[in-house]
Amino acid sequence: MKESLHCRITKERLYKLRLYAVRKQKTMTQVISDFIDSLPTYVEDKRSQTDKMVEK
């Protein structure tokens, strides 16, 4: 089952996304999904980094 995502972006960004998708021969959904998949699974909390520095 898939979910939908709605967001507001400027016309310029939408045009840029469409142009990129056409050049890569992908849908805009594929481009966005590829970007999301490239993000790290776990993003460390900045507070955790600070705690590690204090412990030293």
N, C-alpha and C positions, 0 to 999 in steps of 0.2 A: 504494500500500500504506500502510495506517495503522498507527500504533503505539498502544499503550495507556499510560495514565498512572495510577498508583495512588498515592494519598496519604492521609494520615490527618489529619483535621480534627475540630474539636469539633462536637458536635451542633448547637450554636448557629450555627456558621458554615455547616454543611450546610443548616440550615433557612433561613438568610439567602440562600444561593445558590439554593435551590429557589424561595423566594418571589420573588426577583429574576427568575429565569428565567420563572416563570409570568406575572409582571407585564409582562415584555417579550415574551411569547409566543415564547420560544426554549427550546431544550433547554439543560441544564447544560453540555453539550459545546460548544454554540454560544457561550454566555456566556464560558466559559473560553478558547475559541479566539479570540474577539473581543478579550479582554483581552491575550492573548499577541501577537496581531497589532498591537495598539496600542503595544507596547513598541518602543523604538528598536532598530534592527538592530545598531548598533555602540555599545557602552557603553565609553567611554574609561576606561582603567585609572587609578586615583587616583595611582599611581606616575608615570604619564606627566604628569599635571597638575603634580605636585611638581617633576619634572624641568624642565618649561617655566618654572616660577617661578624655579628656581635659575639657569637660563640667562640670565635678564634682568639 
